[in-house]
Amino acid sequence: MKMKFAAIIIAGILVVSLSAPVFAEDAAALYKRKCAACHGPDGRGDTAAGKKLGVKDFHSAEVAKMTDAQLIEITTKGKEKMPGYDKKLTDDQIKELVKFIRSLR
């Protein structure tokens, strides 16, 4: 009985520890699919669409000063020419995108 319990605990720990990198890769893939066309693979906005739309450079001081809550709100509701993603992405996906965007700096 103790062996079964220990095996379940170990399996649970493995699932949790192995899922974190997969989730991070999902955020990168989501960024690539939803954001990179305008914001570019590095977040600088140096794409044809990004230049045309005047997107924000995620490396800029302006974006660095924004809180995660502000970036989540912009991603959710949209701002200026950027569409909102509240109907296309879950709250958790948006939060993970903001974490990923922060990692581009």
Biopython code that builds the backbone (N, CA, C, O; Angstrom):
import numpy as np
from Bio.PDB.StructureBuilder import StructureBuilder

atoms = [
    (1, "MET", "N", (0.817, -1.190, 0.000)),
    (1, "MET", "CA", (0.000, 0.000, 0.000)),
    (1, "MET", "C", (0.868, 1.263, 0.000)),
    (1, "MET", "O", (0.582, 2.213, -0.728)),
    (2, "LYS", "N", (1.925, 1.271, 0.817)),
    (2, "LYS", "CA", (2.809, 2.430, 0.868)),
    (2, "LYS", "C", (3.513, 2.643, -0.469)),
    (2, "LYS", "O", (3.765, 3.778, -0.874)),
    (3, "MET", "N", (3.830, 1.535, -1.152)),
    (3, "MET", "CA", (4.504, 1.633, -2.455)),
    (3, "MET", "C", (3.576, 2.283, -3.483)),
    (3, "MET", "O", (4.019, 3.110, -4.280)),
    (4, "LYS", "N", (2.298, 1.914, -3.470)),
    (4, "LYS", "CA", (1.332, 2.510, -4.393)),
    (4, "LYS", "C", (1.217, 4.005, -4.158)),
    (4, "LYS", "O", (1.225, 4.798, -5.100)),
    (5, "PHE", "N", (1.111, 4.384, -2.886)),
    (5, "PHE", "CA", (0.994, 5.791, -2.530)),
    (5, "PHE", "C", (2.223, 6.574, -2.983)),
    (5, "PHE", "O", (2.096, 7.665, -3.538)),
    (6, "ALA", "N", (3.395, 6.026, -2.751)),
    (6, "ALA", "CA", (4.640, 6.679, -3.161)),
    (6, "ALA", "C", (4.709, 6.808, -4.678)),
    (6, "ALA", "O", (5.160, 7.830, -5.195)),
    (7, "ALA", "N", (4.267, 5.786, -5.389)),
    (7, "ALA", "CA", (4.275, 5.834, -6.853)),
    (7, "ALA", "C", (3.332, 6.915, -7.366)),
    (7, "ALA", "O", (3.649, 7.606, -8.334)),
    (8, "ILE", "N", (2.180, 7.065, -6.726)),
    (8, "ILE", "CA", (1.216, 8.102, -7.128)),
    (8, "ILE", "C", (1.801, 9.491, -6.883)),
    (8, "ILE", "O", (1.671, 10.381, -7.724)),
    (9, "ILE", "N", (2.436, 9.669, -5.747)),
    (9, "ILE", "CA", (3.060, 10.963, -5.425)),
    (9, "ILE", "C", (4.156, 11.292, -6.431)),
    (9, "ILE", "O", (4.219, 12.413, -6.937)),
    (10, "ILE", "N", (5.009, 10.336, -6.719)),
    (10, "ILE", "CA", (6.099, 10.550, -7.678)),
    (10, "ILE", "C", (5.540, 10.866, -9.062)),
    (10, "ILE", "O", (6.040, 11.757, -9.749)),
    (11, "ALA", "N", (4.521, 10.148, -9.464)),
    (11, "ALA", "CA", (3.903, 10.404, -10.767)),
    (11, "ALA", "C", (3.323, 11.811, -10.814)),
    (11, "ALA", "O", (3.456, 12.503, -11.823)),
    (12, "GLY", "N", (2.689, 12.234, -9.745)),
    (12, "GLY", "CA", (2.126, 13.590, -9.686)),
    (12, "GLY", "C", (3.201, 14.659, -9.795)),
    (12, "GLY", "O", (3.031, 15.652, -10.503)),
    (13, "ILE", "N", (4.297, 14.455, -9.097)),
    (13, "ILE", "CA", (5.412, 15.409, -9.155)),
    (13, "ILE", "C", (5.980, 15.473, -10.569)),
    (13, "ILE", "O", (6.278, 16.559, -11.066)),
    (14, "LEU", "N", (6.130, 14.347, -11.209)),
    (14, "LEU", "CA", (6.649, 14.322, -12.576)),
    (14, "LEU", "C", (5.719, 15.052, -13.545)),
    (14, "LEU", "O", (6.180, 15.806, -14.402)),
    (15, "VAL", "N", (4.438, 14.832, -13.410)),
    (15, "VAL", "CA", (3.476, 15.496, -14.294)),
    (15, "VAL", "C", (3.568, 17.008, -14.139)),
    (15, "VAL", "O", (3.616, 17.730, -15.134)),
    (16, "VAL", "N", (3.594, 17.491, -12.909)),
    (16, "VAL", "CA", (3.671, 18.926, -12.655)),
    (16, "VAL", "C", (4.983, 19.499, -13.155)),
    (16, "VAL", "O", (4.987, 20.551, -13.795)),
    (17, "SER", "N", (6.091, 18.838, -12.882)),
    (17, "SER", "CA", (7.392, 19.381, -13.281)),
    (17, "SER", "C", (7.601, 19.336, -14.783)),
    (17, "SER", "O", (8.283, 20.201, -15.332)),
    (18, "LEU", "N", (7.040, 18.367, -15.447)),
    (18, "LEU", "CA", (7.213, 18.264, -16.892)),
    (18, "LEU", "C", (6.238, 19.150, -17.659)),
    (18, "LEU", "O", (6.496, 19.479, -18.817)),
    (19, "SER", "N", (5.139, 19.540, -17.050)),
    (19, "SER", "CA", (4.145, 20.345, -17.760)),
    (19, "SER", "C", (4.551, 21.803, -17.876)),
    (19, "SER", "O", (4.106, 22.474, -18.808)),
    (20, "ALA", "N", (5.367, 22.323, -16.983)),
    (20, "ALA", "CA", (5.753, 23.728, -17.023)),
    (20, "ALA", "C", (6.491, 24.089, -18.310)),
    (20, "ALA", "O", (6.108, 25.073, -18.944)),
    (21, "PRO", "N", (7.530, 23.354, -18.742)),
    (21, "PRO", "CA", (8.188, 23.707, -19.990)),
    (21, "PRO", "C", (7.263, 23.575, -21.201)),
    (21, "PRO", "O", (7.363, 24.360, -22.144)),
    (22, "VAL", "N", (6.385, 22.610, -21.181)),
    (22, "VAL", "CA", (5.449, 22.451, -22.294)),
    (22, "VAL", "C", (4.541, 23.656, -22.378)),
    (22, "VAL", "O", (4.268, 24.155, -23.470)),
    (23, "PHE", "N", (4.061, 24.139, -21.216)),
    (23, "PHE", "CA", (3.183, 25.299, -21.202)),
    (23, "PHE", "C", (3.924, 26.527, -21.714)),
    (23, "PHE", "O", (3.350, 27.336, -22.443)),
    (24, "ALA", "N", (5.208, 26.677, -21.339)),
    (24, "ALA", "CA", (6.004, 27.800, -21.820)),
    (24, "ALA", "C", (6.158, 27.722, -23.335)),
    (24, "ALA", "O", (6.095, 28.746, -24.016)),
    (25, "GLU", "N", (6.355, 26.537, -23.862)),
    (25, "GLU", "CA", (6.437, 26.386, -25.310)),
    (25, "GLU", "C", (5.102, 26.741, -25.959)),
    (25, "GLU", "O", (5.076, 27.299, -27.056)),
    (26, "ASP", "N", (4.010, 26.426, -25.300)),
    (26, "ASP", "CA", (2.704, 26.777, -25.824)),
    (26, "ASP", "C", (2.548, 28.295, -25.926)),
    (26, "ASP", "O", (1.985, 28.797, -26.899)),
    (27, "ALA", "N", (3.043, 29.026, -24.925)),
    (27, "ALA", "CA", (2.973, 30.482, -24.955)),
    (27, "ALA", "C", (3.801, 31.025, -26.117)),
    (27, "ALA", "O", (3.382, 31.968, -26.788)),
    (28, "ALA", "N", (4.961, 30.445, -26.357)),
    (28, "ALA", "CA", (5.795, 30.871, -27.478)),
    (28, "ALA", "C", (5.104, 30.583, -28.804)),
    (28, "ALA", "O", (5.129, 31.412, -29.714)),
    (29, "ALA", "N", (4.491, 29.417, -28.913)),
    (29, "ALA", "CA", (3.771, 29.063, -30.142)),
    (29, "ALA", "C", (2.559, 29.967, -30.329)),
    (29, "ALA", "O", (2.252, 30.372, -31.450)),
    (30, "LEU", "N", (1.879, 30.280, -29.248)),
    (30, "LEU", "CA", (0.721, 31.170, -29.305)),
    (30, "LEU", "C", (1.152, 32.574, -29.737)),
    (30, "LEU", "O", (0.489, 33.207, -30.558)),
    (31, "TYR", "N", (2.258, 33.049, -29.185)),
    (31, "TYR", "CA", (2.798, 34.353, -29.587)),
    (31, "TYR", "C", (3.109, 34.347, -31.082)),
    (31, "TYR", "O", (2.760, 35.280, -31.806)),
    (32, "LYS", "N", (3.759, 33.300, -31.523)),
    (32, "LYS", "CA", (4.128, 33.206, -32.935)),
    (32, "LYS", "C", (2.887, 33.243, -33.829)),
    (32, "LYS", "O", (2.885, 33.880, -34.882)),
    (33, "ARG", "N", (1.844, 32.556, -33.396)),
    (33, "ARG", "CA", (0.618, 32.461, -34.196)),
    (33, "ARG", "C", (-0.227, 33.729, -34.135)),
    (33, "ARG", "O", (-0.812, 34.117, -35.146)),
    (34, "LYS", "N", (-0.306, 34.386, -32.976)),
    (34, "LYS", "CA", (-1.235, 35.508, -32.799)),
    (34, "LYS", "C", (-0.575, 36.884, -32.802)),
    (34, "LYS", "O", (-1.241, 37.873, -33.104)),
    (35, "CYS", "N", (0.692, 36.976, -32.479)),
    (35, "CYS", "CA", (1.303, 38.282, -32.232)),
    (35, "CYS", "C", (2.460, 38.635, -33.171)),
    (35, "CYS", "O", (2.657, 39.801, -33.514)),
    (36, "ALA", "N", (3.216, 37.626, -33.581)),
    (36, "ALA", "CA", (4.475, 37.872, -34.294)),
    (36, "ALA", "C", (4.289, 38.545, -35.642)),
    (36, "ALA", "O", (5.193, 39.244, -36.100)),
    (37, "ALA", "N", (3.150, 38.360, -36.293)),
    (37, "ALA", "CA", (2.953, 38.981, -37.609)),
    (37, "ALA", "C", (3.081, 40.502, -37.519)),
    (37, "ALA", "O", (3.599, 41.139, -38.436)),
    (38, "CYS", "N", (2.613, 41.074, -36.425)),
    (38, "CYS", "CA", (2.713, 42.524, -36.246)),
    (38, "CYS", "C", (3.890, 42.910, -35.344)),
    (38, "CYS", "O", (4.659, 43.814, -35.673)),
    (39, "HIS", "N", (4.025, 42.227, -34.216)),
    (39, "HIS", "CA", (5.042, 42.604, -33.232)),
    (39, "HIS", "C", (6.409, 42.001, -33.523)),
    (39, "HIS", "O", (7.395, 42.381, -32.891)),
    (40, "GLY", "N", (6.484, 41.069, -34.468)),
    (40, "GLY", "CA", (7.754, 40.460, -34.848)),
    (40, "GLY", "C", (8.157, 39.367, -33.892)),
    (40, "GLY", "O", (7.668, 39.316, -32.764)),
    (41, "PRO", "N", (9.046, 38.487, -34.325)),
    (41, "PRO", "CA", (9.468, 37.364, -33.485)),
    (41, "PRO", "C", (10.201, 37.805, -32.219)),
    (41, "PRO", "O", (10.216, 37.082, -31.223)),
    (42, "ASP", "N", (10.809, 38.990, -32.261)),
    (42, "ASP", "CA", (11.559, 39.489, -31.104)),
    (42, "ASP", "C", (10.798, 40.557, -30.316)),
    (42, "ASP", "O", (11.303, 41.061, -29.314)),
    (43, "GLY", "N", (9.583, 40.905, -30.762)),
    (43, "GLY", "CA", (8.766, 41.881, -30.047)),
    (43, "GLY", "C", (9.072, 43.333, -30.355)),
    (43, "GLY", "O", (8.544, 44.228, -29.694)),
    (44, "ARG", "N", (9.911, 43.584, -31.342)),
    (44, "ARG", "CA", (10.291, 44.962, -31.650)),
    (44, "ARG", "C", (9.314, 45.674, -32.599)),
    (44, "ARG", "O", (9.397, 46.889, -32.780)),
    (45, "GLY", "N", (8.398, 44.923, -33.196)),
    (45, "GLY", "CA", (7.432, 45.536, -34.105)),
    (45, "GLY", "C", (8.016, 45.894, -35.453)),
    (45, "GLY", "O", (7.431, 46.679, -36.200)),
    (46, "ASP", "N", (9.164, 45.324, -35.768)),
    (46, "ASP", "CA", (9.873, 45.656, -37.005)),
    (46, "ASP", "C", (9.419, 44.731, -38.146)),
    (46, "ASP", "O", (10.225, 44.034, -38.763)),
    (47, "THR", "N", (8.111, 44.748, -38.406)),
    (47, "THR", "CA", (7.538, 43.980, -39.505)),
    (47, "THR", "C", (6.774, 44.947, -40.390)),
    (47, "THR", "O", (6.494, 46.074, -39.982)),
    (48, "ALA", "N", (6.436, 44.520, -41.593)),
    (48, "ALA", "CA", (5.673, 45.394, -42.488)),
    (48, "ALA", "C", (4.355, 45.798, -41.828)),
    (48, "ALA", "O", (3.996, 46.976, -41.819)),
    (49, "ALA", "N", (3.641, 44.824, -41.282)),
    (49, "ALA", "CA", (2.366, 45.118, -40.623)),
    (49, "ALA", "C", (2.585, 45.979, -39.386)),
    (49, "ALA", "O", (1.828, 46.916, -39.131)),
    (50, "GLY", "N", (3.616, 45.662, -38.624)),
    (50, "GLY", "CA", (3.913, 46.428, -37.414)),
    (50, "GLY", "C", (4.218, 47.875, -37.699)),
    (50, "GLY", "O", (3.758, 48.766, -36.985)),
    (51, "LYS", "N", (4.996, 48.115, -38.742)),
    (51, "LYS", "CA", (5.322, 49.495, -39.123)),
    (51, "LYS", "C", (4.082, 50.231, -39.616)),
    (51, "LYS", "O", (3.868, 51.395, -39.279)),
    (52, "LYS", "N", (3.275, 49.556, -40.405)),
    (52, "LYS", "CA", (2.061, 50.169, -40.949)),
    (52, "LYS", "C", (1.082, 50.537, -39.831)),
    (52, "LYS", "O", (0.447, 51.590, -39.876)),
    (53, "LEU", "N", (0.966, 49.665, -38.837)),
    (53, "LEU", "CA", (0.018, 49.881, -37.746)),
    (53, "LEU", "C", (0.594, 50.692, -36.589)),
    (53, "LEU", "O", (-0.146, 51.139, -35.712)),
    (54, "GLY", "N", (1.907, 50.879, -36.585)),
    (54, "GLY", "CA", (2.550, 51.625, -35.507)),
    (54, "GLY", "C", (2.513, 50.892, -34.172)),
    (54, "GLY", "O", (2.260, 51.499, -33.132)),
    (55, "VAL", "N", (2.766, 49.583, -34.205)),
    (55, "VAL", "CA", (2.702, 48.786, -32.977)),
    (55, "VAL", "C", (3.811, 49.173, -32.012)),
    (55, "VAL", "O", (4.840, 49.724, -32.400)),
    (56, "LYS", "N", (3.572, 48.871, -30.757)),
    (56, "LYS", "CA", (4.557, 49.164, -29.710)),
    (56, "LYS", "C", (5.695, 48.153, -29.727)),
    (56, "LYS", "O", (5.487, 46.959, -29.941)),
    (57, "ASP", "N", (6.878, 48.650, -29.500)),
    (57, "ASP", "CA", (8.064, 47.822, -29.329)),
    (57, "ASP", "C", (8.061, 47.327, -27.890)),
    (57, "ASP", "O", (8.106, 48.131, -26.959)),
    (58, "PHE", "N", (8.010, 46.009, -27.698)),
    (58, "PHE", "CA", (7.966, 45.457, -26.349)),
    (58, "PHE", "C", (9.238, 45.734, -25.565)),
    (58, "PHE", "O", (9.260, 45.538, -24.350)),
    (59, "HIS", "N", (10.288, 46.179, -26.221)),
    (59, "HIS", "CA", (11.554, 46.497, -25.561)),
    (59, "HIS", "C", (11.617, 47.954, -25.123)),
    (59, "HIS", "O", (12.556, 48.354, -24.435)),
    (60, "SER", "N", (10.637, 48.743, -25.513)),
    (60, "SER", "CA", (10.658, 50.181, -25.235)),
    (60, "SER", "C", (10.425, 50.480, -23.758)),
    (60, "SER", "O", (9.864, 49.671, -23.019)),
    (61, "ALA", "N", (10.873, 51.666, -23.351)),
    (61, "ALA", "CA", (10.663, 52.113, -21.974)),
    (61, "ALA", "C", (9.170, 52.257, -21.684)),
    (61, "ALA", "O", (8.723, 51.985, -20.570)),
    (62, "GLU", "N", (8.408, 52.680, -22.678)),
    (62, "GLU", "CA", (6.963, 52.856, -22.511)),
    (62, "GLU", "C", (6.286, 51.535, -22.107)),
    (62, "GLU", "O", (5.478, 51.506, -21.179)),
    (63, "VAL", "N", (6.618, 50.462, -22.801)),
    (63, "VAL", "CA", (6.024, 49.160, -22.488)),
    (63, "VAL", "C", (6.598, 48.620, -21.180)),
    (63, "VAL", "O", (5.872, 48.004, -20.400)),
    (64, "ALA", "N", (7.870, 48.838, -20.934)),
    (64, "ALA", "CA", (8.490, 48.362, -19.695)),
    (64, "ALA", "C", (7.824, 48.975, -18.461)),
    (64, "ALA", "O", (7.756, 48.336, -17.411)),
    (65, "LYS", "N", (7.336, 50.203, -18.585)),
    (65, "LYS", "CA", (6.675, 50.879, -17.462)),
    (65, "LYS", "C", (5.270, 50.342, -17.204)),
    (65, "LYS", "O", (4.728, 50.524, -16.114)),
    (66, "MET", "N", (4.680, 49.684, -18.196)),
    (66, "MET", "CA", (3.323, 49.164, -18.031)),
    (66, "MET", "C", (3.321, 47.981, -17.070)),
    (66, "MET", "O", (4.256, 47.181, -17.035)),
    (67, "THR", "N", (2.262, 47.894, -16.304)),
    (67, "THR", "CA", (2.109, 46.746, -15.411)),
    (67, "THR", "C", (1.595, 45.554, -16.215)),
    (67, "THR", "O", (1.096, 45.709, -17.330)),
    (68, "ASP", "N", (1.723, 44.380, -15.640)),
    (68, "ASP", "CA", (1.163, 43.196, -16.286)),
    (68, "ASP", "C", (-0.346, 43.368, -16.455)),
    (68, "ASP", "O", (-0.908, 42.970, -17.476)),
    (69, "ALA", "N", (-0.996, 43.957, -15.459)),
    (69, "ALA", "CA", (-2.444, 44.169, -15.534)),
    (69, "ALA", "C", (-2.800, 45.057, -16.727)),
    (69, "ALA", "O", (-3.800, 44.809, -17.400)),
    (70, "GLN", "N", (-2.006, 46.075, -16.993)),
    (70, "GLN", "CA", (-2.265, 46.946, -18.141)),
    (70, "GLN", "C", (-2.090, 46.182, -19.453)),
    (70, "GLN", "O", (-2.905, 46.311, -20.366)),
    (71, "LEU", "N", (-1.028, 45.389, -19.540)),
    (71, "LEU", "CA", (-0.805, 44.605, -20.763)),
    (71, "LEU", "C", (-1.894, 43.559, -20.964)),
    (71, "LEU", "O", (-2.314, 43.296, -22.091)),
    (72, "ILE", "N", (-2.344, 42.970, -19.871)),
    (72, "ILE", "CA", (-3.441, 42.003, -19.961)),
    (72, "ILE", "C", (-4.702, 42.691, -20.460)),
    (72, "ILE", "O", (-5.415, 42.149, -21.304)),
    (73, "GLU", "N", (-4.981, 43.879, -19.943)),
    (73, "GLU", "CA", (-6.175, 44.626, -20.367)),
    (73, "GLU", "C", (-6.099, 45.000, -21.848)),
    (73, "GLU", "O", (-7.085, 44.865, -22.571)),
    (74, "ILE", "N", (-4.955, 45.459, -22.293)),
    (74, "ILE", "CA", (-4.788, 45.820, -23.703)),
    (74, "ILE", "C", (-4.962, 44.598, -24.592)),
    (74, "ILE", "O", (-5.627, 44.663, -25.626)),
    (75, "THR", "N", (-4.367, 43.493, -24.191)),
    (75, "THR", "CA", (-4.487, 42.262, -24.982)),
    (75, "THR", "C", (-5.929, 41.766, -24.988)),
    (75, "THR", "O", (-6.413, 41.265, -26.003)),
    (76, "THR", "N", (-6.601, 41.903, -23.877)),
    (76, "THR", "CA", (-7.979, 41.428, -23.756)),
    (76, "THR", "C", (-8.951, 42.313, -24.534)),
    (76, "THR", "O", (-9.751, 41.820, -25.329)),
    (77, "LYS", "N", (-8.874, 43.619, -24.299)),
    (77, "LYS", "CA", (-9.863, 44.552, -24.867)),
    (77, "LYS", "C", (-9.423, 45.183, -26.184)),
    (77, "LYS", "O", (-10.251, 45.660, -26.960)),
    (78, "GLY", "N", (-8.117, 45.183, -26.431)),
    (78, "GLY", "CA", (-7.590, 45.875, -27.604)),
    (78, "GLY", "C", (-7.306, 47.334, -27.278)),
    (78, "GLY", "O", (-7.720, 47.849, -26.240)),
    (79, "LYS", "N", (-6.595, 47.986, -28.183)),
    (79, "LYS", "CA", (-6.280, 49.409, -28.002)),
    (79, "LYS", "C", (-5.852, 49.963, -29.353)),
    (79, "LYS", "O", (-5.053, 49.354, -30.066)),
    (80, "GLU", "N", (-6.384, 51.101, -29.685)),
    (80, "GLU", "CA", (-6.120, 51.735, -30.969)),
    (80, "GLU", "C", (-6.381, 50.729, -32.094)),
    (80, "GLU", "O", (-7.509, 50.253, -32.226)),
    (81, "LYS", "N", (-5.387, 50.396, -32.896)),
    (81, "LYS", "CA", (-5.601, 49.478, -34.030)),
    (81, "LYS", "C", (-5.492, 48.009, -33.656)),
    (81, "LYS", "O", (-5.805, 47.137, -34.466)),
    (82, "MET", "N", (-5.051, 47.729, -32.438)),
    (82, "MET", "CA", (-4.921, 46.332, -32.016)),
    (82, "MET", "C", (-6.286, 45.794, -31.592)),
    (82, "MET", "O", (-6.971, 46.400, -30.768)),
    (83, "PRO", "N", (-6.673, 44.659, -32.157)),
    (83, "PRO", "CA", (-7.957, 44.069, -31.754)),
    (83, "PRO", "C", (-7.861, 43.420, -30.372)),
    (83, "PRO", "O", (-6.775, 43.060, -29.917)),
    (84, "GLY", "N", (-8.990, 43.281, -29.727)),
    (84, "GLY", "CA", (-9.048, 42.570, -28.459)),
    (84, "GLY", "C", (-9.080, 41.066, -28.702)),
    (84, "GLY", "O", (-9.594, 40.600, -29.719)),
    (85, "TYR", "N", (-8.535, 40.330, -27.775)),
    (85, "TYR", "CA", (-8.481, 38.874, -27.910)),
    (85, "TYR", "C", (-9.342, 38.164, -26.868)),
    (85, "TYR", "O", (-9.174, 36.966, -26.638)),
    (86, "ASP", "N", (-10.257, 38.889, -26.243)),
    (86, "ASP", "CA", (-11.081, 38.289, -25.196)),
    (86, "ASP", "C", (-11.977, 37.171, -25.708)),
    (86, "ASP", "O", (-12.326, 36.272, -24.943)),
    (87, "LYS", "N", (-12.352, 37.202, -26.960)),
    (87, "LYS", "CA", (-13.207, 36.146, -27.521)),
    (87, "LYS", "C", (-12.389, 35.048, -28.212)),
    (87, "LYS", "O", (-12.931, 34.013, -28.599)),
    (88, "LYS", "N", (-11.087, 35.282, -28.361)),
    (88, "LYS", "CA", (-10.234, 34.340, -29.092)),
    (88, "LYS", "C", (-9.288, 33.566, -28.191)),
    (88, "LYS", "O", (-8.852, 32.470, -28.543)),
    (89, "LEU", "N", (-8.963, 34.131, -27.022)),
    (89, "LEU", "CA", (-8.015, 33.510, -26.100)),
    (89, "LEU", "C", (-8.614, 33.463, -24.702)),
    (89, "LEU", "O", (-9.440, 34.301, -24.342)),
    (90, "THR", "N", (-8.196, 32.487, -23.925)),
    (90, "THR", "CA", (-8.640, 32.407, -22.537)),
    (90, "THR", "C", (-7.843, 33.404, -21.694)),
    (90, "THR", "O", (-6.811, 33.915, -22.128)),
    (91, "ASP", "N", (-8.334, 33.669, -20.494)),
    (91, "ASP", "CA", (-7.608, 34.544, -19.575)),
    (91, "ASP", "C", (-6.212, 33.993, -19.278)),
    (91, "ASP", "O", (-5.242, 34.748, -19.214)),
    (92, "ASP", "N", (-6.117, 32.683, -19.100)),
    (92, "ASP", "CA", (-4.815, 32.066, -18.819)),
    (92, "ASP", "C", (-3.866, 32.210, -20.013)),
    (92, "ASP", "O", (-2.674, 32.453, -19.825)),
    (93, "GLN", "N", (-4.374, 32.064, -21.218)),
    (93, "GLN", "CA", (-3.525, 32.234, -22.403)),
    (93, "GLN", "C", (-3.008, 33.664, -22.487)),
    (93, "GLN", "O", (-1.843, 33.887, -22.817)),
    (94, "ILE", "N", (-3.861, 34.621, -22.192)),
    (94, "ILE", "CA", (-3.442, 36.026, -22.232)),
    (94, "ILE", "C", (-2.387, 36.297, -21.169)),
    (94, "ILE", "O", (-1.407, 36.990, -21.440)),
    (95, "LYS", "N", (-2.566, 35.770, -19.981)),
    (95, "LYS", "CA", (-1.565, 35.945, -18.917)),
    (95, "LYS", "C", (-0.231, 35.326, -19.317)),
    (95, "LYS", "O", (0.824, 35.910, -19.069)),
    (96, "GLU", "N", (-0.271, 34.158, -19.929)),
    (96, "GLU", "CA", (0.963, 33.510, -20.371)),
    (96, "GLU", "C", (1.629, 34.304, -21.502)),
    (96, "GLU", "O", (2.856, 34.376, -21.572)),
    (97, "LEU", "N", (0.821, 34.898, -22.384)),
    (97, "LEU", "CA", (1.388, 35.741, -23.433)),
    (97, "LEU", "C", (2.113, 36.937, -22.832)),
    (97, "LEU", "O", (3.200, 37.297, -23.286)),
    (98, "VAL", "N", (1.527, 37.549, -21.827)),
    (98, "VAL", "CA", (2.178, 38.693, -21.172)),
    (98, "VAL", "C", (3.501, 38.254, -20.546)),
    (98, "VAL", "O", (4.501, 38.962, -20.666)),
    (99, "LYS", "N", (3.522, 37.109, -19.885)),
    (99, "LYS", "CA", (4.786, 36.589, -19.339)),
    (99, "LYS", "C", (5.803, 36.381, -20.456)),
    (99, "LYS", "O", (6.977, 36.722, -20.310)),
    (100, "PHE", "N", (5.343, 35.820, -21.570)),
    (100, "PHE", "CA", (6.250, 35.584, -22.697)),
    (100, "PHE", "C", (6.774, 36.902, -23.249)),
    (100, "PHE", "O", (7.964, 37.027, -23.540)),
    (101, "ILE", "N", (5.893, 37.883, -23.393)),
    (101, "ILE", "CA", (6.296, 39.204, -23.905)),
    (101, "ILE", "C", (7.355, 39.811, -22.982)),
    (101, "ILE", "O", (8.333, 40.390, -23.454)),
    (102, "ARG", "N", (7.163, 39.682, -21.692)),
    (102, "ARG", "CA", (8.162, 40.184, -20.729)),
    (102, "ARG", "C", (9.501, 39.476, -20.901)),
    (102, "ARG", "O", (10.553, 40.078, -20.686)),
    (103, "SER", "N", (9.469, 38.221, -21.282)),
    (103, "SER", "CA", (10.721, 37.464, -21.447)),
    (103, "SER", "C", (11.497, 37.877, -22.687)),
    (103, "SER", "O", (12.672, 37.533, -22.817)),
    (104, "LEU", "N", (10.873, 38.601, -23.594)),
    (104, "LEU", "CA", (11.553, 39.034, -24.818)),
    (104, "LEU", "C", (12.552, 40.146, -24.566)),
    (104, "LEU", "O", (13.437, 40.374, -25.391)),
    (105, "ARG", "N", (12.433, 40.840, -23.454)),
    (105, "ARG", "CA", (13.330, 41.959, -23.148)),
    (105, "ARG", "C", (14.738, 41.516, -22.940)),
    (105, "ARG", "O", (15.612, 42.342, -22.675)),
]
sb = StructureBuilder()
sb.init_structure("model")
sb.init_model(0)
sb.init_chain("A")
sb.init_seg("    ")
for serial, (resi, resn, name, xyz) in enumerate(atoms, 1):
    if name == "N":
        sb.init_residue(resn, " ", resi, " ")
    sb.init_atom(name, np.array(xyz, "f"), 0.0, 1.0, " ", f" {name:<3s}", serial, name[0])
structure = sb.get_structure()
